[in-house]
Amino acid sequence: MTRQNDLTPDEEEALREVARGGLMQKVIPAKARERLIELGYIEQKLGGLAATARGKLYFGRRRRR
């Protein structure tokens, strides 16, 4: 059973790319981008996409499950 905040493998990979650091200018799938923004994991900045604190913590939480 998946929870609403669980990410698909594509969304997880997109978040990983954005969370690697700095502002992201690489294109990620629009559907994944929209959902990650909706969940508060990434945000649109003037120079591109950036992971939020919640987005950076996502992978730490996943390891502890």
N, CA, C and O atoms as a Tripos MOL2 file, in Angstrom:
@<TRIPOS>MOLECULE
protein
  260   259    65     0     0
PROTEIN
NO_CHARGES

@<TRIPOS>ATOM
      1 N           0.8360   -1.1810    0.0000 N.3       1 MET1
      2 CA          0.0000    0.0000    0.0000 C.3       1 MET1
      3 C           0.8820    1.2460    0.0000 C.2       1 MET1
      4 O           1.7520    1.3820    0.8610 O.2       1 MET1
      5 N           0.6770    2.1430   -0.9360 N.am      2 THR2
      6 CA          1.4680    3.3600   -1.0010 C.3       2 THR2
      7 C           0.7070    4.5150   -0.3740 C.2       2 THR2
      8 O          -0.5180    4.5950   -0.4570 O.2       2 THR2
      9 N           1.4540    5.3990    0.2500 N.am      3 ARG3
     10 CA          0.8580    6.5930    0.8250 C.3       3 ARG3
     11 C           0.9340    7.7130   -0.1980 C.2       3 ARG3
     12 O           1.7130    7.6450   -1.1490 O.2       3 ARG3
     13 N           0.1260    8.7370   -0.0010 N.am      4 GLN4
     14 CA          0.0540    9.8420   -0.9530 C.3       4 GLN4
     15 C           1.4010   10.5500   -1.1110 C.2       4 GLN4
     16 O           1.7130   11.0420   -2.1960 O.2       4 GLN4
     17 N           2.1970   10.6060   -0.0520 N.am      5 ASN5
     18 CA          3.4810   11.3010   -0.1340 C.3       5 ASN5
     19 C           4.6050   10.4190   -0.6580 C.2       5 ASN5
     20 O           5.7170   10.9070   -0.8620 O.2       5 ASN5
     21 N           4.3440    9.1230   -0.8830 N.am      6 ASP6
     22 CA          5.3640    8.2600   -1.4710 C.3       6 ASP6
     23 C           5.5700    8.6630   -2.9220 C.2       6 ASP6
     24 O           4.6190    8.9790   -3.6370 O.2       6 ASP6
     25 N           6.8050    8.6480   -3.3340 N.am      7 LEU7
     26 CA          7.1340    9.0570   -4.6970 C.3       7 LEU7
     27 C           7.3140    7.8480   -5.5980 C.2       7 LEU7
     28 O           7.7230    6.7780   -5.1470 O.2       7 LEU7
     29 N           7.0070    8.0280   -6.8680 N.am      8 THR8
     30 CA          7.2830    7.0000   -7.8570 C.3       8 THR8
     31 C           8.7960    6.9870   -8.1000 C.2       8 THR8
     32 O           9.4840    7.9390   -7.7310 O.2       8 THR8
     33 N           9.3160    5.9390   -8.7070 N.am      9 PRO9
     34 CA         10.7520    5.9290   -9.0120 C.3       9 PRO9
     35 C          11.1780    7.1400   -9.8660 C.2       9 PRO9
     36 O          12.2560    7.6900   -9.6420 O.2       9 PRO9
     37 N          10.3640    7.5580  -10.8240 N.am     10 ASP10
     38 CA         10.6990    8.7200  -11.6540 C.3      10 ASP10
     39 C          10.7330   10.0040  -10.8290 C.2      10 ASP10
     40 O          11.6120   10.8450  -11.0160 O.2      10 ASP10
     41 N           9.7720   10.1490   -9.9140 N.am     11 GLU11
     42 CA          9.7400   11.3420   -9.0570 C.3      11 GLU11
     43 C          10.9300   11.3500   -8.1030 C.2      11 GLU11
     44 O          11.5190   12.4000   -7.8460 O.2      11 GLU11
     45 N          11.2810   10.1720   -7.5770 N.am     12 GLU12
     46 CA         12.4350   10.0710   -6.6910 C.3      12 GLU12
     47 C          13.7180   10.4530   -7.4150 C.2      12 GLU12
     48 O          14.5560   11.1630   -6.8590 O.2      12 GLU12
     49 N          13.8740    9.9960   -8.6280 N.am     13 GLU13
     50 CA         15.0720   10.3320   -9.4120 C.3      13 GLU13
     51 C          15.1210   11.8290   -9.7020 C.2      13 GLU13
     52 O          16.1870   12.4410   -9.6310 O.2      13 GLU13
     53 N          13.9840   12.4150  -10.0250 N.am     14 ALA14
     54 CA         13.9340   13.8590  -10.2780 C.3      14 ALA14
     55 C          14.3070   14.6260   -9.0180 C.2      14 ALA14
     56 O          15.0750   15.5850   -9.0890 O.2      14 ALA14
     57 N          13.7800   14.2230   -7.8670 N.am     15 LEU15
     58 CA         14.1240   14.8850   -6.6060 C.3      15 LEU15
     59 C          15.6000   14.7250   -6.3030 C.2      15 LEU15
     60 O          16.2480   15.6690   -5.8520 O.2      15 LEU15
     61 N          16.1390   13.5410   -6.5470 N.am     16 ARG16
     62 CA         17.5740   13.2940   -6.3220 C.3      16 ARG16
     63 C          18.4170   14.2470   -7.1750 C.2      16 ARG16
     64 O          19.4060   14.8020   -6.6970 O.2      16 ARG16
     65 N          18.0240   14.4330   -8.4320 N.am     17 GLU17
     66 CA         18.7540   15.3440   -9.3210 C.3      17 GLU17
     67 C          18.7350   16.7740   -8.7940 C.2      17 GLU17
     68 O          19.7610   17.4540   -8.7900 O.2      17 GLU17
     69 N          17.5680   17.2250   -8.3530 N.am     18 VAL18
     70 CA         17.4400   18.5960   -7.8510 C.3      18 VAL18
     71 C          18.1970   18.7480   -6.5320 C.2      18 VAL18
     72 O          18.8400   19.7730   -6.3050 O.2      18 VAL18
     73 N          18.1290   17.7430   -5.6660 N.am     19 ALA19
     74 CA         18.7370   17.8280   -4.3340 C.3      19 ALA19
     75 C          20.2610   17.7180   -4.3560 C.2      19 ALA19
     76 O          20.9090   17.9500   -3.3360 O.2      19 ALA19
     77 N          20.8330   17.3700   -5.4920 N.am     20 ARG20
     78 CA         22.2970   17.2250   -5.5620 C.3      20 ARG20
     79 C          23.0240   18.5200   -5.2580 C.2      20 ARG20
     80 O          24.2120   18.5050   -4.9330 O.2      20 ARG20
     81 N          22.3350   19.6240   -5.3580 N.am     21 GLY21
     82 CA         22.9630   20.8810   -4.9510 C.3      21 GLY21
     83 C          22.7680   21.9900   -5.9480 C.2      21 GLY21
     84 O          22.6580   21.7720   -7.1550 O.2      21 GLY21
     85 N          22.7300   23.1840   -5.4060 N.am     22 GLY22
     86 CA         22.5970   24.3710   -6.2380 C.3      22 GLY22
     87 C          21.2520   24.4500   -6.9270 C.2      22 GLY22
     88 O          20.3690   23.6230   -6.6990 O.2      22 GLY22
     89 N          21.1100   25.4380   -7.7580 N.am     23 LEU23
     90 CA         19.8840   25.5850   -8.5360 C.3      23 LEU23
     91 C          19.9580   24.6650   -9.7420 C.2      23 LEU23
     92 O          20.9850   24.5860  -10.4150 O.2      23 LEU23
     93 N          18.8910   23.9910  -10.0000 N.am     24 MET24
     94 CA         18.8480   23.0130  -11.0800 C.3      24 MET24
     95 C          18.3060   23.6460  -12.3430 C.2      24 MET24
     96 O          17.2460   24.2700  -12.3320 O.2      24 MET24
     97 N          19.0260   23.4840  -13.4140 N.am     25 GLN25
     98 CA         18.5560   23.9930  -14.6920 C.3      25 GLN25
     99 C          18.2420   22.8610  -15.6580 C.2      25 GLN25
    100 O          17.7030   23.0960  -16.7400 O.2      25 GLN25
    101 N          18.5780   21.6310  -15.2690 N.am     26 LYS26
    102 CA         18.2740   20.4640  -16.0920 C.3      26 LYS26
    103 C          16.7650   20.2570  -16.1350 C.2      26 LYS26
    104 O          16.0640   20.5210  -15.1570 O.2      26 LYS26
    105 N          16.2810   19.7930  -17.2530 N.am     27 VAL27
    106 CA         14.8520   19.5620  -17.4160 C.3      27 VAL27
    107 C          14.4790   18.2220  -16.7840 C.2      27 VAL27
    108 O          15.1150   17.2000  -17.0410 O.2      27 VAL27
    109 N          13.4410   18.2480  -15.9550 N.am     28 ILE28
    110 CA         12.8830   17.0150  -15.4110 C.3      28 ILE28
    111 C          11.4510   16.9250  -15.9230 C.2      28 ILE28
    112 O          10.8660   17.9440  -16.2890 O.2      28 ILE28
    113 N          10.8810   15.7380  -15.9560 N.am     29 PRO29
    114 CA          9.5180   15.6030  -16.4810 C.3      29 PRO29
    115 C           8.5390   16.5550  -15.7790 C.2      29 PRO29
    116 O           8.5610   16.6930  -14.5560 O.2      29 PRO29
    117 N           7.6900   17.1990  -16.5670 N.am     30 ALA30
    118 CA          6.7520   18.1940  -16.0360 C.3      30 ALA30
    119 C           5.8470   17.6120  -14.9660 C.2      30 ALA30
    120 O           5.5830   18.2650  -13.9560 O.2      30 ALA30
    121 N           5.3670   16.3910  -15.1720 N.am     31 LYS31
    122 CA          4.4680   15.7640  -14.2050 C.3      31 LYS31
    123 C           5.1770   15.5640  -12.8620 C.2      31 LYS31
    124 O           4.5990   15.8240  -11.8070 O.2      31 LYS31
    125 N           6.4210   15.1040  -12.9050 N.am     32 ALA32
    126 CA          7.1970   14.9060  -11.6770 C.3      32 ALA32
    127 C           7.4710   16.2500  -11.0170 C.2      32 ALA32
    128 O           7.3310   16.3840   -9.8020 O.2      32 ALA32
    129 N           7.8620   17.2450  -11.8080 N.am     33 ARG33
    130 CA          8.1390   18.5850  -11.2770 C.3      33 ARG33
    131 C           6.9110   19.1460  -10.5700 C.2      33 ARG33
    132 O           7.0220   19.6640   -9.4590 O.2      33 ARG33
    133 N           5.7540   19.0490  -11.1960 N.am     34 GLU34
    134 CA          4.5240   19.5800  -10.6040 C.3      34 GLU34
    135 C           4.1980   18.8940   -9.2830 C.2      34 GLU34
    136 O           3.8340   19.5580   -8.3120 O.2      34 GLU34
    137 N           4.3250   17.5890   -9.2390 N.am     35 ARG35
    138 CA          3.9990   16.8540   -8.0030 C.3      35 ARG35
    139 C           4.9950   17.1610   -6.9020 C.2      35 ARG35
    140 O           4.6040   17.3080   -5.7440 O.2      35 ARG35
    141 N           6.2860   17.2610   -7.2370 N.am     36 LEU36
    142 CA          7.2970   17.5720   -6.2280 C.3      36 LEU36
    143 C           7.0880   18.9730   -5.6570 C.2      36 LEU36
    144 O           7.3000   19.1950   -4.4650 O.2      36 LEU36
    145 N           6.6750   19.9120   -6.4940 N.am     37 ILE37
    146 CA          6.3610   21.2570   -6.0120 C.3      37 ILE37
    147 C           5.1250   21.2010   -5.1210 C.2      37 ILE37
    148 O           5.1010   21.8090   -4.0510 O.2      37 ILE37
    149 N           4.1030   20.4770   -5.5580 N.am     38 GLU38
    150 CA          2.8610   20.3460   -4.7940 C.3      38 GLU38
    151 C           3.1150   19.7510   -3.4110 C.2      38 GLU38
    152 O           2.5030   20.1770   -2.4320 O.2      38 GLU38
    153 N           4.0110   18.7720   -3.3260 N.am     39 LEU39
    154 CA          4.3240   18.1240   -2.0490 C.3      39 LEU39
    155 C           5.2940   18.9450   -1.2000 C.2      39 LEU39
    156 O           5.5320   18.6170   -0.0380 O.2      39 LEU39
    157 N           5.8520   20.0090   -1.7750 N.am     40 GLY40
    158 CA          6.7680   20.8680   -1.0260 C.3      40 GLY40
    159 C           8.1990   20.3720   -0.9920 C.2      40 GLY40
    160 O           8.9790   20.7960   -0.1390 O.2      40 GLY40
    161 N           8.5630   19.4730   -1.9120 N.am     41 TYR41
    162 CA          9.9250   18.9390   -1.9560 C.3      41 TYR41
    163 C          10.8800   19.8130   -2.7740 C.2      41 TYR41
    164 O          12.0800   19.8480   -2.4980 O.2      41 TYR41
    165 N          10.3610   20.5060   -3.7600 N.am     42 ILE42
    166 CA         11.1820   21.4230   -4.5580 C.3      42 ILE42
    167 C          10.4170   22.7290   -4.7440 C.2      42 ILE42
    168 O           9.2070   22.7970   -4.5300 O.2      42 ILE42
    169 N          11.1480   23.7570   -5.1460 N.am     43 GLU43
    170 CA         10.5170   25.0360   -5.4360 C.3      43 GLU43
    171 C          11.1810   25.6690   -6.6500 C.2      43 GLU43
    172 O          12.3480   25.4190   -6.9510 O.2      43 GLU43
    173 N          10.4140   26.4840   -7.3240 N.am     44 GLN44
    174 CA         10.9290   27.2050   -8.4900 C.3      44 GLN44
    175 C          11.5940   28.4810   -7.9970 C.2      44 GLN44
    176 O          10.9620   29.2890   -7.3170 O.2      44 GLN44
    177 N          12.8470   28.6650   -8.3280 N.am     45 LYS45
    178 CA         13.5950   29.8780   -8.0050 C.3      45 LYS45
    179 C          13.8760   30.6090   -9.3060 C.2      45 LYS45
    180 O          13.6470   30.0690  -10.3880 O.2      45 LYS45
    181 N          14.3640   31.8130   -9.2060 N.am     46 LEU46
    182 CA         14.6460   32.6100  -10.3930 C.3      46 LEU46
    183 C          15.6110   31.8990  -11.3470 C.2      46 LEU46
    184 O          15.4450   31.9820  -12.5640 O.2      46 LEU46
    185 N          16.6150   31.2030  -10.8090 N.am     47 GLY47
    186 CA         17.6040   30.5430  -11.6500 C.3      47 GLY47
    187 C          17.3160   29.0950  -11.9730 C.2      47 GLY47
    188 O          18.1120   28.4650  -12.6690 O.2      47 GLY47
    189 N          16.2190   28.5400  -11.5020 N.am     48 GLY48
    190 CA         15.8960   27.1420  -11.7670 C.3      48 GLY48
    191 C          15.1840   26.5100  -10.5900 C.2      48 GLY48
    192 O          14.5340   27.2010   -9.8050 O.2      48 GLY48
    193 N          15.3020   25.2040  -10.4640 N.am     49 LEU49
    194 CA         14.6480   24.4690   -9.3900 C.3      49 LEU49
    195 C          15.6130   24.2590   -8.2340 C.2      49 LEU49
    196 O          16.8160   24.1030   -8.4390 O.2      49 LEU49
    197 N          15.0780   24.2560   -7.0180 N.am     50 ALA50
    198 CA         15.8940   24.0130   -5.8320 C.3      50 ALA50
    199 C          15.1140   23.1080   -4.8850 C.2      50 ALA50
    200 O          13.8930   23.2150   -4.7680 O.2      50 ALA50
    201 N          15.8270   22.2250   -4.2190 N.am     51 ALA51
    202 CA         15.2000   21.3590   -3.2220 C.3      51 ALA51
    203 C          14.9220   22.1710   -1.9690 C.2      51 ALA51
    204 O          15.7400   22.9970   -1.5630 O.2      51 ALA51
    205 N          13.7810   21.9390   -1.3620 N.am     52 THR52
    206 CA         13.4540   22.5650   -0.0870 C.3      52 THR52
    207 C          14.0930   21.7270    1.0170 C.2      52 THR52
    208 O          14.6390   20.6560    0.7530 O.2      52 THR52
    209 N          14.0240   22.2210    2.2600 N.am     53 ALA53
    210 CA         14.5410   21.4450    3.3910 C.3      53 ALA53
    211 C          13.8100   20.1060    3.4660 C.2      53 ALA53
    212 O          14.4200   19.0740    3.7460 O.2      53 ALA53
    213 N          12.5120   20.1300    3.2180 N.am     54 ARG54
    214 CA         11.7190   18.8940    3.2340 C.3      54 ARG54
    215 C          12.2080   17.9200    2.1480 C.2      54 ARG54
    216 O          12.2930   16.7140    2.3790 O.2      54 ARG54
    217 N          12.5230   18.4520    0.9830 N.am     55 GLY55
    218 CA         13.0250   17.6140   -0.1020 C.3      55 GLY55
    219 C          14.3720   17.0000    0.2150 C.2      55 GLY55
    220 O          14.6290   15.8440   -0.1230 O.2      55 GLY55
    221 N          15.2390   17.7750    0.8680 N.am     56 LYS56
    222 CA         16.5540   17.2580    1.2470 C.3      56 LYS56
    223 C          16.4390   16.1760    2.3090 C.2      56 LYS56
    224 O          17.2440   15.2450    2.3370 O.2      56 LYS56
    225 N          15.4400   16.2910    3.1860 N.am     57 LEU57
    226 CA         15.2530   15.3020    4.2440 C.3      57 LEU57
    227 C          14.5620   14.0290    3.7540 C.2      57 LEU57
    228 O          14.5860   13.0130    4.4490 O.2      57 LEU57
    229 N          13.9620   14.0680    2.5990 N.am     58 TYR58
    230 CA         13.2050   12.9220    2.0810 C.3      58 TYR58
    231 C          14.0360   11.6400    2.0700 C.2      58 TYR58
    232 O          13.5600   10.5880    2.4960 O.2      58 TYR58
    233 N          15.2540   11.7240    1.5930 N.am     59 PHE59
    234 CA         16.0680   10.5170    1.4550 C.3      59 PHE59
    235 C          16.5350    9.9950    2.8060 C.2      59 PHE59
    236 O          16.6950    8.7840    2.9620 O.2      59 PHE59
    237 N          16.7600   10.8610    3.7830 N.am     60 GLY60
    238 CA         17.1040   10.4270    5.1260 C.3      60 GLY60
    239 C          15.9650    9.6460    5.7600 C.2      60 GLY60
    240 O          16.2000    8.6380    6.4260 O.2      60 GLY60
    241 N          14.7330   10.1010    5.5590 N.am     61 ARG61
    242 CA         13.5560    9.4060    6.0910 C.3      61 ARG61
    243 C          13.3950    8.0440    5.4180 C.2      61 ARG61
    244 O          13.0450    7.0660    6.0770 O.2      61 ARG61
    245 N          13.6480    7.9750    4.1120 N.am     62 ARG62
    246 CA         13.4790    6.7250    3.3610 C.3      62 ARG62
    247 C          14.4260    5.6510    3.8970 C.2      62 ARG62
    248 O          14.0500    4.4810    3.9610 O.2      62 ARG62
    249 N          15.6430    6.0270    4.2810 N.am     63 ARG63
    250 CA         16.6260    5.0500    4.7590 C.3      63 ARG63
    251 C          16.2280    4.4650    6.1130 C.2      63 ARG63
    252 O          16.5600    3.3180    6.4120 O.2      63 ARG63
    253 N          15.5180    5.2450    6.9370 N.am     64 ARG64
    254 CA         15.1680    4.7870    8.2830 C.3      64 ARG64
    255 C          13.9580    3.8840    8.3130 C.2      64 ARG64
    256 O          13.7100    3.2570    9.3440 O.2      64 ARG64
    257 N          13.1930    3.7800    7.2490 N.am     65 ARG65
    258 CA         11.9770    2.9490    7.2420 C.3      65 ARG65
    259 C          12.2920    1.4980    7.3040 C.2      65 ARG65
    260 O          11.3830    0.6680    7.3070 O.2      65 ARG65
@<TRIPOS>BOND
     1     1     2 1
     2     2     3 1
     3     3     4 2
     4     3     5 am
     5     5     6 1
     6     6     7 1
     7     7     8 2
     8     7     9 am
     9     9    10 1
    10    10    11 1
    11    11    12 2
    12    11    13 am
    13    13    14 1
    14    14    15 1
    15    15    16 2
    16    15    17 am
    17    17    18 1
    18    18    19 1
    19    19    20 2
    20    19    21 am
    21    21    22 1
    22    22    23 1
    23    23    24 2
    24    23    25 am
    25    25    26 1
    26    26    27 1
    27    27    28 2
    28    27    29 am
    29    29    30 1
    30    30    31 1
    31    31    32 2
    32    31    33 am
    33    33    34 1
    34    34    35 1
    35    35    36 2
    36    35    37 am
    37    37    38 1
    38    38    39 1
    39    39    40 2
    40    39    41 am
    41    41    42 1
    42    42    43 1
    43    43    44 2
    44    43    45 am
    45    45    46 1
    46    46    47 1
    47    47    48 2
    48    47    49 am
    49    49    50 1
    50    50    51 1
    51    51    52 2
    52    51    53 am
    53    53    54 1
    54    54    55 1
    55    55    56 2
    56    55    57 am
    57    57    58 1
    58    58    59 1
    59    59    60 2
    60    59    61 am
    61    61    62 1
    62    62    63 1
    63    63    64 2
    64    63    65 am
    65    65    66 1
    66    66    67 1
    67    67    68 2
    68    67    69 am
    69    69    70 1
    70    70    71 1
    71    71    72 2
    72    71    73 am
    73    73    74 1
    74    74    75 1
    75    75    76 2
    76    75    77 am
    77    77    78 1
    78    78    79 1
    79    79    80 2
    80    79    81 am
    81    81    82 1
    82    82    83 1
    83    83    84 2
    84    83    85 am
    85    85    86 1
    86    86    87 1
    87    87    88 2
    88    87    89 am
    89    89    90 1
    90    90    91 1
    91    91    92 2
    92    91    93 am
    93    93    94 1
    94    94    95 1
    95    95    96 2
    96    95    97 am
    97    97    98 1
    98    98    99 1
    99    99   100 2
   100    99   101 am
   101   101   102 1
   102   102   103 1
   103   103   104 2
   104   103   105 am
   105   105   106 1
   106   106   107 1
   107   107   108 2
   108   107   109 am
   109   109   110 1
   110   110   111 1
   111   111   112 2
   112   111   113 am
   113   113   114 1
   114   114   115 1
   115   115   116 2
   116   115   117 am
   117   117   118 1
   118   118   119 1
   119   119   120 2
   120   119   121 am
   121   121   122 1
   122   122   123 1
   123   123   124 2
   124   123   125 am
   125   125   126 1
   126   126   127 1
   127   127   128 2
   128   127   129 am
   129   129   130 1
   130   130   131 1
   131   131   132 2
   132   131   133 am
   133   133   134 1
   134   134   135 1
   135   135   136 2
   136   135   137 am
   137   137   138 1
   138   138   139 1
   139   139   140 2
   140   139   141 am
   141   141   142 1
   142   142   143 1
   143   143   144 2
   144   143   145 am
   145   145   146 1
   146   146   147 1
   147   147   148 2
   148   147   149 am
   149   149   150 1
   150   150   151 1
   151   151   152 2
   152   151   153 am
   153   153   154 1
   154   154   155 1
   155   155   156 2
   156   155   157 am
   157   157   158 1
   158   158   159 1
   159   159   160 2
   160   159   161 am
   161   161   162 1
   162   162   163 1
   163   163   164 2
   164   163   165 am
   165   165   166 1
   166   166   167 1
   167   167   168 2
   168   167   169 am
   169   169   170 1
   170   170   171 1
   171   171   172 2
   172   171   173 am
   173   173   174 1
   174   174   175 1
   175   175   176 2
   176   175   177 am
   177   177   178 1
   178   178   179 1
   179   179   180 2
   180   179   181 am
   181   181   182 1
   182   182   183 1
   183   183   184 2
   184   183   185 am
   185   185   186 1
   186   186   187 1
   187   187   188 2
   188   187   189 am
   189   189   190 1
   190   190   191 1
   191   191   192 2
   192   191   193 am
   193   193   194 1
   194   194   195 1
   195   195   196 2
   196   195   197 am
   197   197   198 1
   198   198   199 1
   199   199   200 2
   200   199   201 am
   201   201   202 1
   202   202   203 1
   203   203   204 2
   204   203   205 am
   205   205   206 1
   206   206   207 1
   207   207   208 2
   208   207   209 am
   209   209   210 1
   210   210   211 1
   211   211   212 2
   212   211   213 am
   213   213   214 1
   214   214   215 1
   215   215   216 2
   216   215   217 am
   217   217   218 1
   218   218   219 1
   219   219   220 2
   220   219   221 am
   221   221   222 1
   222   222   223 1
   223   223   224 2
   224   223   225 am
   225   225   226 1
   226   226   227 1
   227   227   228 2
   228   227   229 am
   229   229   230 1
   230   230   231 1
   231   231   232 2
   232   231   233 am
   233   233   234 1
   234   234   235 1
   235   235   236 2
   236   235   237 am
   237   237   238 1
   238   238   239 1
   239   239   240 2
   240   239   241 am
   241   241   242 1
   242   242   243 1
   243   243   244 2
   244   243   245 am
   245   245   246 1
   246   246   247 1
   247   247   248 2
   248   247   249 am
   249   249   250 1
   250   250   251 1
   251   251   252 2
   252   251   253 am
   253   253   254 1
   254   254   255 1
   255   255   256 2
   256   255   257 am
   257   257   258 1
   258   258   259 1
   259   259   260 2
@<TRIPOS>SUBSTRUCTURE
     1 MET1         2 RESIDUE 1 A MET
     2 THR2         6 RESIDUE 1 A THR
     3 ARG3        10 RESIDUE 1 A ARG
     4 GLN4        14 RESIDUE 1 A GLN
     5 ASN5        18 RESIDUE 1 A ASN
     6 ASP6        22 RESIDUE 1 A ASP
     7 LEU7        26 RESIDUE 1 A LEU
     8 THR8        30 RESIDUE 1 A THR
     9 PRO9        34 RESIDUE 1 A PRO
    10 ASP10       38 RESIDUE 1 A ASP
    11 GLU11       42 RESIDUE 1 A GLU
    12 GLU12       46 RESIDUE 1 A GLU
    13 GLU13       50 RESIDUE 1 A GLU
    14 ALA14       54 RESIDUE 1 A ALA
    15 LEU15       58 RESIDUE 1 A LEU
    16 ARG16       62 RESIDUE 1 A ARG
    17 GLU17       66 RESIDUE 1 A GLU
    18 VAL18       70 RESIDUE 1 A VAL
    19 ALA19       74 RESIDUE 1 A ALA
    20 ARG20       78 RESIDUE 1 A ARG
    21 GLY21       82 RESIDUE 1 A GLY
    22 GLY22       86 RESIDUE 1 A GLY
    23 LEU23       90 RESIDUE 1 A LEU
    24 MET24       94 RESIDUE 1 A MET
    25 GLN25       98 RESIDUE 1 A GLN
    26 LYS26      102 RESIDUE 1 A LYS
    27 VAL27      106 RESIDUE 1 A VAL
    28 ILE28      110 RESIDUE 1 A ILE
    29 PRO29      114 RESIDUE 1 A PRO
    30 ALA30      118 RESIDUE 1 A ALA
    31 LYS31      122 RESIDUE 1 A LYS
    32 ALA32      126 RESIDUE 1 A ALA
    33 ARG33      130 RESIDUE 1 A ARG
    34 GLU34      134 RESIDUE 1 A GLU
    35 ARG35      138 RESIDUE 1 A ARG
    36 LEU36      142 RESIDUE 1 A LEU
    37 ILE37      146 RESIDUE 1 A ILE
    38 GLU38      150 RESIDUE 1 A GLU
    39 LEU39      154 RESIDUE 1 A LEU
    40 GLY40      158 RESIDUE 1 A GLY
    41 TYR41      162 RESIDUE 1 A TYR
    42 ILE42      166 RESIDUE 1 A ILE
    43 GLU43      170 RESIDUE 1 A GLU
    44 GLN44      174 RESIDUE 1 A GLN
    45 LYS45      178 RESIDUE 1 A LYS
    46 LEU46      182 RESIDUE 1 A LEU
    47 GLY47      186 RESIDUE 1 A GLY
    48 GLY48      190 RESIDUE 1 A GLY
    49 LEU49      194 RESIDUE 1 A LEU
    50 ALA50      198 RESIDUE 1 A ALA
    51 ALA51      202 RESIDUE 1 A ALA
    52 THR52      206 RESIDUE 1 A THR
    53 ALA53      210 RESIDUE 1 A ALA
    54 ARG54      214 RESIDUE 1 A ARG
    55 GLY55      218 RESIDUE 1 A GLY
    56 LYS56      222 RESIDUE 1 A LYS
    57 LEU57      226 RESIDUE 1 A LEU
    58 TYR58      230 RESIDUE 1 A TYR
    59 PHE59      234 RESIDUE 1 A PHE
    60 GLY60      238 RESIDUE 1 A GLY
    61 ARG61      242 RESIDUE 1 A ARG
    62 ARG62      246 RESIDUE 1 A ARG
    63 ARG63      250 RESIDUE 1 A ARG
    64 ARG64      254 RESIDUE 1 A ARG
    65 ARG65      258 RESIDUE 1 A ARG
